[in-house]
């Protein structure tokens, strides 16, 4: 009935946002995930997808949550991902914002800067 229509509208309205946040694991039921996202949105909680070369400790995650909360002025929940190709540092995605503090990103930026300054050599 009405709840099904609302859920359908919710899924359509937030399809892009939810698809970026959807867990890779098939163990989590999609309806539970959508429900959780609705609760977070209603409570003003942001989801930060954080990619690191190595797993973050609980202490590091807590510090990151505090920093991101201070930056955004909102409560933040962190989902962590491991990607050794970034070499070190972090890549943080919150909604459509991306902060690339990875070693690979810094090297890419340096390479681009040197290329522009040297006339493409």
Secondary structure, DSSP 8 states (H G I E B T S, - for coil): -HHHHHHHHHHHHTHHHHHHH--S-TTS-HHHHHHHHHHHHHTT-EEEEEEESS---HHHHHHHHHHHHHHHTS-EEEEEEE-GGG-SEEEEEETTEEEEEEHHHHHHHHHHHHHHHTT--
